[in-house]
Structure formats: C-alpha cells, structure tokens
Amino acid sequence: MRSQMDDAKQELLSEAAQLRTSPGGVTAVDPDLTTHLLHVYYRHVPAEDMLERSVSDVYGAAMSHYLLAARRAQGTAGIRVFTPSVENDEWSADGHTVIEIVTDDMPFLVDSVTMALTSSNRAIHVVIHPQLLVRRDVTGQLLEVCEGESHGKDSSELVRESWMHIEVDRETDQGELEAITAHLTQILRDVREVVEDWEKMNEQALAVVADLETSPPPLPQSEIEQGTAFLSWLADDHFTFLGYREYRLESIDGVDVLRAIPGSGLGVLRSDQDMSPSFGKLPPAARAKAREKQLMIITKANSRATVHRPAYLDYVGVKSFDEAGDVVGERRFLGLFSSSAYTESLNHIPMLRDKARALIDLAGYTTQSHSGKALMDILETYPRDELFQTPVDELLPVAESVLHLRERRQLRFFSRRDVYARYLSCLVFLPRDRYTTQVRERLQHILKQALGAETIDYTARVSESVLARLHFVVRAKQGDTLLDFDEADLEQRLADATRSWGDDFVGVIVDEFGEEAGGRLGKRYVDAFPEAYKEDFSASVAAADVRRLEDVEPDKIGLSLYAPVDASPGVARFKVFRTERPLSLSQVLPLLSAMGVEVVDERPYELQRPNGRAWIYDFGLRRDADMPDGARELFQDAFRASWSGAAESDGFTALVLDGGIPWRKVTILRAYARYFRQGAIPFSQGYVEASLRANVPIAQLLIDLFEARFDPAGGDVGDGTSRERRVTSIEKKIREALDGVASLDQDRILRGYLSAMQATLRTNFYQSGPDGAPKTYISLKLEPKLLPDLPEPRPQFEVFVYSPRFEGVHLRFGAVARGGLRWSDRREDFRTEILGLVKAQMVKNAVIVPVGAKGGFYCKQLPDPSVDREAWLDEGVACYKTFICGLLDITDNLVAGGGVPPASVVRHDGEDSYLVVAADKGTATFSDIANAISADYGFWLGDAFASGGSSGYDHKRMAI
C-alpha cells in the first residue's frame, strides 16, 4: 500500500522527467527513456531521502550517471569523481563530492567501495545503488536500460550492471580527486579478480584436500586428517577466498626464500609482480616457522583486505613436503573467515573441536563435568581468531584464569605475541558496568603508549556475564618491534583507567566532534577542567564549551548567552571564553552594565591545557524585563562589537535588549546623537539615551524610517508600496507616537531625530568595505536649513562622519566650495570651531571663492604623544584617511562627463560631484594622503582633489 510519501516521491520523479525540455536541463534524451531511467535509478531510494532533494538535483544526478554509462568496454569500470555545482553542472549534491561508478554487477562491490572511502577518512553521506539490466553493442555503447529480468530481449544480449552514486565530504583539491579515482579503480580491479577467480580458489582448496588424501606427506595421520577436514570445511562457505598462490621454499646464499611460482596466483594474488628472490626473503621468525614440519599455518597477514570488509587478511598456508619429509613449499590461501565461522559451535569446526577437547583433557576435566562445560563455554566465546592461532599449551593458562575470574569484579589482562613477532594480542576482562566506549579508548591509549604501537584494532563482547571482554590487536610501525613491558604493571594501569567525570566528557566530546577530532580534543581537555567546573557543569556542557574555546582566535573572545533550566524571567547567564591571557573584570563589567543588565555573580574557571591555558568566565545577569526574541545572537553580537571596538559602549547599547535592535542599527541613533551634541543641543548624551530607552517603540520606528529612506534594497516592494509611501507611513506613525510622550524635553529630542533623518540626504550605511563586511563608520550628508536648532550660519550641505575612533564634519556653503580639513583637539564642540573658521574664510576669500567650505575631525582614541608620538601620529593619519573615505563614499563621481552616483547610496538630492579639500592645522602634510585615496576611489579630480600635495594643482592660483 503506497503512502503519501511514496506518492510525493513519484510526483518528484515526474517533475524531474519534465526538466529535459526545461531551459538549463542537464541533457536532452528521449522522454520515455528519461522517465524510465529516473524510475529504475531511484526505485530503492527511500522516499524520505528523495524528498530532501530538489527536482533539478534529482534529475541531474541520474542524467550525469547516465552520461558516464553511455560507453563502457566489457570487463572495465567507469569512474567519475567530481563536485557538481549549479553554476557548472546545473545540479548539486548539497555541496558534497560525488563518486559515480558503472561496472558489472558483482558481489562485494558496495562493501569494498564504501570500506575504501571510510578507511581514507571520507565521510559518506549518500549511497544510491541501482542494479540495472542493460543492453550494449560490441563497442560498449549503451543501447537500452531494460525493465525487469529481460524486457523481452534475448538474455545473452543483456548485462546486469551496478551503478553506484556515492556522496562524500566536499573535496576541491584536484590531486585528491584523482587519488580517489585511482584508489577506487584498484579496489574495483581487486573485486573483479576475486569474483572471477573465486570458484577456482574454492576448487583449489578441494584439490589440495585430494592431493593430501592421495599423496599424504610423511606426517602423523591425525594431523593430515585434521588438515583435510579443515580445508573441506573452509570450502563449504566458511571462508571468503580472496587470493591464492603457490611458493617454493629455496635457500639462496644460506637464506631461506619463498619464491612465488609464476602463473599460480589467483584473486588478489593473480599478478606476478614483486616475484624477485629478494622480495621473498624471510625474516628470522618466519624462517624458523617455514622449516617446521607442521602441515598447516593459520595466522593473520600483514595487510588488510581491500574486498568485502576491512579486516586483516586471514592466512591459511598448507606446506608441501618432499619424500624425505622436508618442507619444499607452500600453498597459500588469503581471505576472510565467514560470519558463520565465528558463530558456529566449536564442535562443528575441525581443528578447533580437537583443540578444545585437548585443552579440557590437559586441564584435568571431563567434557561432562561442571568445570569442563564451563571451560567449553569460555572457549565458545573466546575470540575465534585467537583459537585458530594459539597453541593449546598457551591457551590453557588463560582459559583457566578466566574460569576462576568469571564471578569476580576485577580487571585482568592477558597477552600473546604473534609467532612471527608482528603484533601482540591482548585480552582485557573487566566488570561489565564499567565498560563504555570512553573506557575502551583510554585502555587503547595506555596500550599504545606502553607498547609503542602505531595501530590498535579491537573487538568487544558484552553479554549477560558480569564481565565484559575486550580483544586488542596491537601492531607496531612496520619495521619496528613493540616495546617490552611488565604485564602486572600494565594490568594495574589499565585497571586504574576504568573510571570518572572525564569518562562522560570524553564520550560526549567524541559524539560532538566525531571520533578523530573528538579523540584529539578529549585528550587535550579531559584533564584540563578544574574541579569547581566539574561540580558546576555536566560533561555535555563542557563539550559545548570546548567547541567555543577551540573557535577562539588569539586576542579574541568566545561568547555564550544561555538561560538556566530553572531561570526566572529576565535572568540569564553569560559565558566569556578566553585563551592565552586572562580577562580583567574591569574590562567586562562596564560593557555588561552599558547593555542594561545587572551582574549578580561571576564564576571564573582556569583550564590547564597541554597547548596553553584557557579561561571561562560565567556571569549571572538580570534585567527588569524579559529577554527579547533572538536575545542570544543580539546580545552576543553587541557585546563582541563593544569588546572589539567596532561599537562604542554607552547607554545606547541597552537598546539592543530593550528593543531587540541589532547593535549596528543602534549605531545610527548614536551617530545622530553625536551630531546633535556638535550642533549645540542643550541635552547631554545620557539624557538622549534615557529618552530613547523610555520610548523604545519610537526608537524602533526611527530605525525603520532610516531604512525606508536609505536602504538600497528598499525600493518598491512586493505589494507595490513605493519608498515614498512607506516613508510617509512611518513618519505618520512617529508623529502619532510622539503625541503620547509626556516629557517636553524627550519630545524635543525625539522630534530632533525625526527632523535630522528627514534632513539627511545620503548615507554610506549600506556600503561594504573591501572585505565585504559593512563599513566601520557612518557618513551622513544633511541639509542644515531643515534643522532650525542648528546655530547660524547654516551651510548648504553638511557631512557628518561618525566612527568609534573619531568624529568629523564637513561644512559646505555652496555646491562649488573648497576649504581645509583641520585635526581638531576640541572633542565637545569641534563643529563650532569649524563653523567659525568657515565664516572667517568666507570674508577673507570672498573675491576668490564666493562661498567657502571647511572640515575637521576629532580623534577619540589617541595614544599619549609624550609616551609614543609615532603611534599618536599614526592614529591621527588613520582617522584622517577614514574621514576622507567617509566624504568620498557619498560624493558623486564624473565619468566621461557624466555623473555617476556612489554604490549602495540612495540620494535625496541632485547630482553633487564637487568635493575639494585642502590642508589646515594638523593636516598640513596630509594632502598626498588624500589624493592617494581619491585615486583609489577613481574620483574624477584625481590628484587635484586635495591642494598642497606634491603633484596637485594650486587651487588659489587657478581661482577655483
């Protein structure tokens, strides 16, 4: 019965099929083929996965795969690895890299390919694996994708193919993409060779059995019977044969060599490469084993399987003997024991059955006794690989120790070295309730350090027993040997590692960051937190804090505003994260106070990390009202801006929480307030701040008005409302709201804001800097005649530039006017100073220039010149540069004689491209700086922008 999701999937596929005639379709194929291909391609993909994709992505993935499959020679595989994008391919895979494979349908394909990707640390997100019946011509050209078993065609014409679409983490490096292609090509070759030779390898195992039976070597009959029974058991679907090859044992210059017999290889050993005598030389341990008069060798190979599953290959060797009973060669099978080999009872497995009986007899029990049955139970659950490889005399002491341990709550450690000295097999038994992933990882870490290991593989068994069992296989780096160790001492270290708060923390950190990064961070932080922190916060909170600490850049801070579970309205907590250097409360508390919150408590925590100290400060906050929607991001962004100096910290900042206004929009209100102060408004900044906080809805409407007037994206909107109509509507709302303001002073302040915004002609607020971020300063071009509270005389145009670092003003009494820019030292009334200068200029230069202009700026963060005069001058120059930029940002340009407005500026006045400046007090040597900025802006005056420069015009001489 089809569900609604299934119906939705079919509708999605139907829409995708229509894209073939849509503009921008990926390709154009027969419409019936498109519909059919989409149906069979996505037949087994769950509907819920399909519905997360767009129509174009569904169509693009299938068609792209179809194009890869268009031609494929018999016995080969087609592979394509790329990262599709809408721009280049007209479809995408959610930003992932896509692997497309077309090959003959064979066993092990998906397992082997995904195994290869996982072993390369490439996370797999999606696997789509349609198995399609296709018809091709002799050249490999795809003729038809068939339906069902034969589509009415001669089955000899049809080929069953596997098409694999796999999405992995995004990879953009071309070399990595080529490496993936090469790796998977080799994997698919291995799979093909294994599948093609599997029957031959199985027959070869049975041929060895027949040879042992008809021409037995001079060995005990029981050993031969055991060997033949075991090989027959392997061939009976208990072993996945992956490779076979025959070897001759020779002595060259006194050194034993296993020389591969050419042409004897099958499966992954089919190739005759690397068959020189030097390649076959045996290390001492292997040399001794090679000459032993023992029929069978069962061990692990040095390499992992590339086919089926990523385990180390099982190695089953059958030695060949001459008539004198000497070893002359070996018939080697490589593969993997099947799952049934690990679950089948020992009583049904030749060799292990005999080994179990011998062990019970050697222990002095009968198979029917209580202890005999208990030992048998231990052997049934013992790591099966260990049973195959461990002699009875080595197995017995371990089995007896486990027998006596079974009901004891203690940790025991047992180890066995591989006969070829390549690895150490370690068994750890511990109380079941103490076993966790975190405990296992700690034990692995201890073993790796104690033994000097490079890799450790493990299996875990947790059953109804009071004990859990871990089996570790510890390997040294190739060419090295594992370190010697004291078994009792190592056992004690492992026992000490099976408990703590850190256990939970490591587990959470691995879940949060993934096994690789989480393991690394777990080691870095598991012992870093102080006890006070552990008492106050859970491991999951610690993991979240670690993420923030890891994101903190040098000299920066991390932030987290959060509400405790039982917090009252208006109550929150705020964490500040810091590395390298601690914070001072005197740095933080004023910023929090300015944001309108009360700090009720503070808890500092110092972390001792291997890579340096870190600090977490946890502040308790309280405010009279509830936190607004989106308070977390608003608060954190505003605090970070104040901390970094991107915004000033004052009473305006409280509007972020009072009105839910982002900090940068609050800066608009702050900039106008600073302009009012220069315009000799009779109210202090503190009172202006209080007036806005007392009338938050009006403050929000003022921001809305500014946006409606100047946001370049705020032209005609979807409902057809024009900018002018929206401005008029907001102005009306403000006036209606002002009628409800009781205080006359507050009414005057708020109406002053309204008048100033109405008098504003341009702003650079919506411009971005070279880095794409909003500019760090605000320029406002005003028409002062609309502001009756300004002192006389009022210029025709005025530009006010606000920045946390400086403030500046440029007064222009006509469309064509020039004048110098002064570096003022009068913080509170530099506009009054500039206004006086321009009045004097107009009298002095009346003959040269009918109207004058003058500008000036005040630096608010100057270093002490008596301490560092160079830093003082550098700050002044930096402020001057920004002031010049602020003027040019909103000035029209002339290009080819025509006016060009500045980018992202809405103009409420006519064309205004004349801007000429000159030097004045404090800026006598700055003209070249101004001209360089003019050149960077491409301003039409070029180096004539600022007079007095080394290559500029003399404006007085030219009567400009």
N, C-alpha and C positions, 0 to 999 in steps of 0.2 A: 504494500500500500504506500503510495507516494505521499510524502509530507509536503508542507508548504515550502520548506527549504529546498526540497528536490525540484518543486515547480519553479522556484526562483532561480535555481541553477540552470534549468532548461531555458528559461527566459533569457538569462545572461548569455548562454551559448547562442541562442537565436539572434540576439542583438549583435554579438560578436561576428556572426556569419555575415551580417549585413555590411560590416565595415569594408569588405572587399570592394564595394562600389563607392565608399565614402572618400572624400578628399583626405589625402595623407594616409591611406591604407598601406599596410606594410608591403603587401604584394597583391597581385591580381591573379587568381586562379579560378578554375571552373567553380561556379556557385554550388553545384551539387557536391563537388569534392570538398569545398570549404566546410559545408555543413557536416558532411560525413566525417571529415578529419577531426573537427572540433569534438564531435560526439565520441569517437573512439579514443581520442587523445586524453580527454578528461573523464572518461567513463568511470574510473575508480577513484577519482579525487573527491573527498568528502565535500558535500555542498557547503558546509560552514567555512571551509578553506577557500572555496571558489568565490564565495560572496564577498570576501575581503578584497578581491581584485577588481580593477576597473575593466570595462569592456575592451578597451584598446590593449591592455596588458594581457588579457586572456587570449585575444586574437593574435597579438604579436608574438607571444611565446610559442604558440602552436605553429604559426606560419614560419617563424625563424627556424624551428626544428625541422619543419618540412623541407625548407631550402637546404639545410645541411644534409638531409637524407636523399636529396634528389639524385645523387650518384654515389654509389659505394661498390667498390670491387669486391668480389667474393672473397671471404676469409679475412677481410680487413675491418677496421673500426673507424668511424668518423668521429672526430672530437673537435669541439669548438669551445674555447673559454674566453669570455668577454663580459663586460659590464654594460648592459644595454641602458640607454637613456632616451628620453622622449625627444631630445634635441637631435640625436644622431640616428636613432632606430625607430622612433615614433612609438615606443613602448618601454616600460621599465619593469624591474623586479623588486620594487621597493628599495632601490639603491643597492641591491645585492649583486655580487658577481654570479654569472650563470655559467654552468657547465652543461653542454649538450653532447650527448653520446648516441651514436647509432651503430649497432653491431648485431651479429647473430644472437638469437636468444639462447642463453646457456645458463646452467646453474652457477651460483656464487657471484653473479655479476654485481648486484646491488650491495651485498655484504662486502665484497672486496673493494669496490669503489668508495663506498662510504667509510670503510675502515682506513683506506689510504688517506682520505681527506682529514679524518679525525686524528690520525697519527701525525699529521702535519699541522695540528692545532688550528684547523679551519672549521669554524662552527657551521654546521649545516642547518639551514632554516626550512627548506622545502625540498621534497623529493617527489617528482612525478615520473611514473614508470609504466607507460603503456607498452604492452606486448602486442605487436601488430603483425598481422598476416599480410605480406606484400608480394607483389609480382614485379620482377625486374627483367630487363633484357640481358643479353650476353655481355654488354659493356658495363652493366651495373646501373643503368638508368632506371629510375623508379617509374614504373608504368601505372601501378594501381595499389591503393590501400584497400584491402578487402574486408568484408564483413563476415563474421562467424568463422567457421572452420575452413571453408573453401570458396565461398562466393560463387559456387557453380563452376569453378575452374578445375583444370587438371591439377591435382595436388603436387605433381612433380614440378610445376611452374612456380609454386608458391614457396616463400621463405618466411619463417617466423623470426621477427626481429625484436630486439629490446631497444626502445628509445628512452633514454634517461635525461630528465631535466632536473638539475640539482642547483639549488641556490645556496651560496656560502657568503661569509662576511665579505664586504666590499674590498676588492683588491685593484689598485690603479697602476701598480708598477708592472710595466710590460715584461720585464725579466721574470717576475713572479708568475705572471700568467703563462709564460712559455714553460716555466718549470712545472707548473701544474699539468699542463698538456703532456709534457714528456713523461712525468711520473705516471699519469693515468694510462698513457699509451703502453708503458711497460706492464702495468697491472693487468690491463686487458689482454696483453700478449701472454702473460702468465696464466690467466684464467683459461684462455683458448688452448694452450698447450696441455694444461691439466685435464680439461674436459675431453680433448681429443685423445689423450693417452690414458685416460682413467681405466678403461676396460683392459688395455694392455698391461697396466701395472697390476691390476687385480689378477689377471691371468698369470703374470709373472710370479706373484706370491704363491699361487697354486702350483706353478711349475717348480718352484723351489721345494714345496712340500713333496711333490712327486719325486724329485731328484733325491731328497733326503731318504725317502722310503725305498727307492730302488737302488741307490748307491750311498748308503749311510757312511758317514765319516767314522774313523776309529775313536768314538766317544761312547760313554755309557748309554745303553739303550734307552734308559728312562729319560735322559736329557734330550735325546733325539725325538722320542715320542712327545715329550713336553713341548719341544720346539715346533714340531709339525702341527700339533693340536693348536698351538698359539697362532701360528701363521694362518691356519684354516679359519680360526675364529676371527682374525683380523679381516680376512677376505669376505667374511659373512657380515658385511655392513657395520663393522665395528671400527673401521679405520678409513679416514678420507685420504686416499693416496694422492700426494701432490708431486712426488718425484721419485725416480728410481735410477740407480746407476751401479755398474759393476766395477770393481777395483782389483788390481793385482798388488800384492804386497811384495816389494822388492827391496833389496839392500844395495844402496849406491854409496860407495866410499864409506862403508860402515854405518850408514844412516838409513833407517827404515823409511821407505816411501810407499804411500798408497797411490799407485798410478791408475787413473781412470782409463777404462777400456773404451776406445773410440767407438761411437755408434751404439753404445749400450744405454745411453741416457734416455729417460722418458720424463714427461711433465716438465716441471721447473728445472730439471737437470738434463733436459734434452740437448742443450748446447754443449759443444765440445771445447768451449773456450777454457782458458786457465788450466790446461792439462799438462803443463811442463812438470818435470820431476821436482823442481824447487817448490812449486806450488803444493805438491803432495807430501812434503816433508813433515814428519810427525813430531810434535813436542814430546819431551821426555815421558810425561804421564801417559799420553796416548800411545807412545811407542811400546811401553810396557804392557798396556792392555791389548794392543794389537797382536802380540805374540802369545797371549794366554790361550790355552786350549779349552776354550769355552765357546759353545755354539752361538749363543745369542748375545747381542749388545742392545740394551734398551736404555735410552737416555734422551736428553734434550739437545737439539742442535744449537749452534751459536746465534742463529738468526731467527727472526720472527717470520711467520707465514705472511705472504702477500695475498693469499687467496683464502676466502672463507671467514677466518677470524684471526685477530692479531695476537695469537699466542706463539710462544717459541715452538718451533717445529719439533714434533716427536721423531726420534731417530731409532729405527729398528734395523740392526745390522745382523746378517747371517754370514758367519765366517765359512770360508772354503778351506779344505784341507787336502794335502797330498796323501799318497799311500802310506807315508811314514808317520802321518798324524800331525804334521807341521802346518801351521796357518800359511796359506798362499794367497789369500784374497778375501774379498768381502762383497756381498750383495746387499746394497743399502737401500732401504725404503725411507722416504721422508713423507710426513703427512701430519695429520691430527687425529687423535683418538676421537671417535664419535661420541655424542652425548650419552648414548646407551652404554658405552664402555665405562662411563663414570657413575652410572646409576645401577647397572646390573649387579646382582649379587656375586660375591667372590666365588661362591660355589659353582658358578657357571662360566668362570673365566679360567682357562688353562693357565698354568704357571702361578697365578695368584691363589688359586684353590690349593695347590700343593704347598705354596709358601705359607699360607695361613695354618694349614694342618701341621706343618713342621714347626712353626712358632709355638703353637699351643702344646705340642709334644715337648718341645725344648723347655717350656715354662713349667712342665710337670703337671699339666691339667689334662682332662679328657674333654672332648668336644661337647659332652652332655653335662659336664659339671657346671655349677653356677659361675665360677671364675672363668671356665673355658668359654662359656657362652658370652660372658662379659668381654673377654678378650676378643672374641669374634665380632662382637658389636663395635668395639673400638676399631678393629681393622676394616669393617664395612664402611665406617665413616671417616677413616683415615684418608688423607689426600691421596688420590688414586695414583698420581704420578710418582709419589714417594714409594708407594707399594711396588710399583714396577721396577724402580731403580735401586731400592735399598736391600742389601743382603739380610737374611734372617738374623744373623748374629748382631747386626747393628740395629735392627728393628725391635728386637726383643726388649732391651732395657727401656726404650721409650714407651713401648706399649704397656709394660708393667708399671712404670711410673704414672702413666695416665690412668691405669686401672686403680691405683691407690689414691689418686688425686680426685677422682670423679665427684665426690661429695664435699670437697674442701673448697673454701672461698679464698683461694690464693692464686698468685700468678706463677706459672712455671714456663721455663724457656728451654728448648731443645734445638740442637743444630746438627747438621750433617753436611760435610764438604763433598761436592761432586767428585767422582773418581778421576775426572780429568782436571780437577783444580780450577774450574771455571766459575763456579758460583757456590754460595752457601745457602742451604735450605734451612729455614728457621721456623719452628713451630712455637707459638705462644698460646697458652691456655690461660684464661682469666675469667673472673666471675662475670656472668652474662650481663648483669645490670650495670657493670662498669664499661661495657663495650659500647662505644659510639664512634662515629666517623672521626671525631676530633682526637679520641684516644688512639685510634689506629694511626692517624697521621703523626702523632707525637712519637709513637713507637717506631714508625718508619724513620723519623728524623734521627732518633737515638741510634738506630741500627746503621743508618747511613754514615753518621759521624764516627761511631765506634769502629766500623769495619772499613772505612774509606771507600764506600760504594759509590758507583755512578748511578745505577738504577736499582729500584726495588719493585718487583711485582708482588701482588698479594691476592689471596682469596680468603674469604671469611665464612665461617659457619656458625650460625646461631640457631639452636634448636631448643627443645624442651629441657635439655640438660641445664644444670646450674652453671655450666662452663660454656663460654664461647671460645672458638678456636680460630686463630689467625695463622695463615701459612704465608711466610715471606720467602721470596727467592731473591737473594742479594747478589748483585753482579758488580764486579769491579770494571773500571775502564779497560777497554781492550788493550791487551799487552801488559796490564798491571795485575797485581795479586791483592786479594783482600788482606787487611791487617790482622795480625794475631790479637786475640782478646782473651780476657778471663771470663769464663762463662758465668760464674757465680756473681761477679761484679756487674756484668751486663744484665743479668737477670734482675738484680736489685734496682738498677737504673730504670729498667722497664716497669717494674712494679711501682716505683715512685711516680711514674709518669701517668698513672691511670686515674688521676683525679684533678676539679677546681672551677672558679668563675671563668678562668681562661678557657676551660673546655667549651663552655657555651659560646664564649666570644669567638673562638676560632671557627666553630661551626657556623655561626651567623655570618662571619666575615667571608667565609668560603661561599655561602649561599648568595651573599650580596655582590661579590666581585667575580665569582667563578673560581674554579679550582686553582688555576695557575696564579692569577693576580691575588686571589683571596689567600692562598697559601703563603705568598710572599708578604702580604700585609699582615697576616696573622702572626707570622714570626716577628715582624717589626713591632707590633703593638701589643702582643699578648702579655708581655711583662712591663709595658710602658705606663699603664694607668696606675695612679696612686690608690691606696686602699679607700680613701674617702670617696673617690669617684665610684669605685665598685659598690660601695654601700648605697650611693645615691642613684645610680643608674644601672639598668639592665644591660646585658651583652648586646641586645639588638640596638639599643640607643647608642652604645659605644661604636657599633659598626657604622651607624649613620654619621657619627661624629668623625670617625676615621675618614670617611669619604670627603667630608668638608675640609679636614686637615690636609688631606692629600691634594686638594684643589687650591690650597692657599699658596700664592706666589710669594717670593721674598718681599718683605716690607709691605705686604698686603694683609688683609684680614678676611676671614670667613664669617658668615653670619647665619643665625637661625632663630627666628621668632616662632615660638610654639606655645600652645595653650596646654597646661597640665590637664590630666583627665578630670580632676575634681575642681578645676578653676572656677572662681566666681566671675560674673560679668565684669569686663574691664580689667581682668587680671591676666597676665601673660608672663612668660619667661623669655629671656633673650640671651643667646649664647654668642660670644665673640671668640673666634679661633685665631691663634697667632703662632707663628714659628719664628725661630732664630732669636728674637728679642721679646721680652715680656712687655705688656702694656702697663701704663700708669692710670690709676683711677681718675686722676685729674684730666686725662685726655678723653675719657669716655663719658664720665658723669655729666659734664656740661652739654655734650651733644644729646644725651638722652633727655635731659631737662628741657632743652630747647624744643624737643619733639613733643612736649606736652605730657610726658609720663613721669610718674614718681618712682624712683628707685627705692624699693623697700628692703632689699637684701642683695648680697653679692657673694658668690662662691667661686674662688679661684682654684684651678687644678693644674698642676705641672706634670707633664708627661716626659719620661726619660726614654727617648727612642734611640736605637743604635745610630741613626743618621742625624741626631741632634734633638735638642729639647723642643717641646711644644707646650702651648698653654691653652686652656679652655676657661673662659670666664662666663659664669652663669648668673644673670641678673634677674631679680624679681621685679616686675613692672606693674604699675597700677595707674589707671586713669579713671576719671569720673564717669565716662560714658563707655558703652560697648565698643569693641573694636569693629571698624567698618568692614564691609566685604572686600576681600583681597588685601587685608591688612598686612599679611606676611610679606608679600612682594613689595607693597608700597613702603612699608617701614624699613625693610632691609635695603631697598634701593636708595631711600632717602638718607639712611644712616651712612651707607657706603659713600654717597656723594659728599656728605658733610665731612666724613673722615678723610677722603682723598683730596678735598679742597675743590671739588667740582661745584660745590654749592656752599654758600656761607651758612653758618649755624646761628640762627637767631629765632625770634618768635614766629616768623613766617613759617618755619619748618613744621610747627604744630598743625598747620592747615592740612598736612598730609594725612594725619589721622582724623582731624576734625571734619574734613570734607571729603576724604577719600581722593585727594588730588595728588597726582604724581609730582615728585619733587621738582622736575624741570618746569612744569606748568606753574608751580608756586613761584619759581624764579621770575616769571613775568610780573607777578604782583610785587615782588621785591624790587625789581628794576624800576617800576613806576614810582614806588615809594622813595627810592634813592633820587630819582629825578625831581620829585616834589620837594625833597629836602634842599636840593640845589636851587629850586625855584622859590625858596624862602617861605615855604608853607609854615604856618605857625604851630605845627604839631610835631611832637617827637616821633621817632620811628617806633618806639614802644607803644605809643598810643595808636598809631596807624595799625600796627599788628593786632592790638587788642580790639580795634574797631572791626577788622576783618573776621577775627575769631568769634566776635559777638554776632556777626551777621554772615555766617558761613554760606547760606543759600545765595546771598548776593555775590559773595566771593566766587562761588561756582559759576554764577551767571556771567560775571565779568570775564572769567576764563572762556566761557562759551562764546561771548561776544568777540574776544580777541581771535579765537579760532575761526569764527564765522567770517571775520573781516580779512584774515590773512593766511589761512591755511590754503595752499595752492590746490589741495585735493578737495577743497570745499566749494567748488563751483556749483553748477546746477546738480542737484542730487536726484535720486531715482524717482522721487514723487513730483519732479518738475519744479520744486521750490528754488528760486534763484537766490544767489548770495545776498542781494539787497533785501529781499523779502525776509530772509532769515535774520539778517542783522536788525531790521526794523522790529521783527517779532521779539528778539531778545532784548533790545533796548526798551521796548514797552514793558516787558516783564521786570526789568531792573527798576524802571520808574515806579511801577506798581509796588514793588517790594520796598522801595525807598520810602514810600508813604507810611510804611509800618515801622520805620526807625524812629525811636523816641528821642534819642540824643541828637541835638543840633550839630554838635561837633562831629559825631560819627556820620551824620547825614552829609555834612560838608565834605568829609574825607571820601566817602563813597561816591558822591557826585563828582568829586575831583577825578576819581578813577574813570568814571564814565566819560567825562569831558576829555580826559587825556587820551583814552582809547579812540574816541571819535576824532580827535585831532591828529592821531597817528596816521601817517601816510604810507609808510613802508616799514618792514622789519625783515631781518635775516633769520628769525627764529626757526624757520623751517628749512634752512640750508644745512647741508652736511659738509664736514671737513674732508680733507684728502683721504682719511681713513674710513670714510663712510659713516662715522658717528656724528651726532649733532654737534654743532659748534659750541665752544665753551663760553661764549659771550653773546650778548644780545644787543643788536643795534635797533634803535627806534628813531625814525625820521618823523618829526612833528611839524605841525603848522601852528606856531605860537599865538597867532592872532585869535585863535579859537580858545585860548586859555586865559581868561580875564584876570586870574590871580597872579600871573607872572608879572614881574616888575617891568616898567618901561625902560628903554625902548624894546619892543619885541621884534626879533628878526623875522624875515620872511620864511626861512627854513631853519630847523634846528635838528641836529642828530645827537642823540644821547647813546653812548655805548657803555653797557654795564658788564662787568666781569667780577668774579670773586677777587681777582688780583688788582683791578683798577677800575676807575670810572672816568669817562671823558665826555666832553661836549664840544660840538662844533656849531657856531652861530654864523648864519649867512644872511645878510640883509638884502640880497638880490640874487637873481638867477646866475649872474656873472659877477663873481666876487672872489678875491683871494685874501689870504692872511696867514699868519704864522700859527704854529701849534706850540703851546707852552707846556713844559713839565712843571706843573704847579705843586706847591707844598701846602696848599690850603685845603684840607680834607673836607671841611664842612661847607665851604662857600666858593669853591673854585669857579663856579659859573658866574658868580658875582664879579670875580676877578677878571674873567674872560670878557664879560659884558662891558666892564669899564674899559678894557683895552680896545675893544672894537669901536666903542664910542669915540675914543681918542683918535683911533685910526681914521675914522670917517671924517673927522675935522681936518687932520693933518694931510690926508691924501685925497682930498675932495677933487683936486684938479686931475689927478692920475686915474683914480677909480671912484666913480660916483657913489658906490656903496661898498662896504667892507665886509670882511669875514674874519673870524678868529676862532681858534680852538684851543683846548687844553685838556690835560688829563692828570689824574692824581693816582699814584701807586700806593696800594693799601698794604702791601706785604714786603716793604723794602727792608733788606738787612741793614744793620748798623754800619754806616760808612767808616766809622772810626775803627771798626773791627775788620771789615773786609770791603774795601772800597770797590774792588773789581766786581764782587758779587752784587754790590749795590748798583753799579752801573749796568751790569748785565740784566738785572731785573727791570731797570728803567727802560733799556732798549727793548726788552721783550714786551713790555706794556705798550711802548710806542708802536711797535710793529703790529700788535693786535689792534690798537686804536686805528691805525691806518687801514688795516683789513676791514674793521667794522665800518669805516666810511665807504670804502670801495664796494663792500658787499651789497650795498643798496643804491649804488650810483649807476645810472645807465651808461652804456658804452657807445662809441661811434665806430661802426664798421662799414667801410665803403660808403661813407657819407650818410649812412642811415642809423638811426637809434636802435640799440639792442638792449632790452631790459635785462637785469640780472636774473639768474636762475632762481627758481623757487621763491620769488618775491611777487606778492600781489600789490599792484600800485593803485593808490587812490589819488594820484596827481598825474600831471602830464610828464612829458619827457624831460629829464633833468640829467644832463651828461656833463655839466661843467663842475669840476672839482679840482681846485688848485690850492696847494698848501705851501707854506714857507717855514723857515726856521724861526725860532723865538727863544726866549730864555730857557735854557736847559736842553734845547734841541738844535743848537747851532751847527752841530756836525752830523745831524741825522738825515739830511736831505738825500744823500745817496742811498740810505736805507729805504726811504720812502719811494724813491724812483725804482729801486730793485723790486719792491713789492708791486708797484704799478706795472712793471714789465711782466711780472709773474701773472698778474691778473689780465694781461693783454689790454690794459687801459689805453685808450686812444691817444692820450697825451704823452705816453712813453716816459722818457726822462725829462720832459717838460712839466711833469706832474708836480714836482717839488723844486722850487727855485733855490739857488745856492749850492746845488750839487756840483760835482767835479766836471760834469759834461752837460748840465742842463742849461736852459735859457735864463736870461736875466729878465724877469717879468717887468721890473720897473723900467728898464731901458727900452723894452718893446711896448711899453704903455698898455700892458694887459691888466 
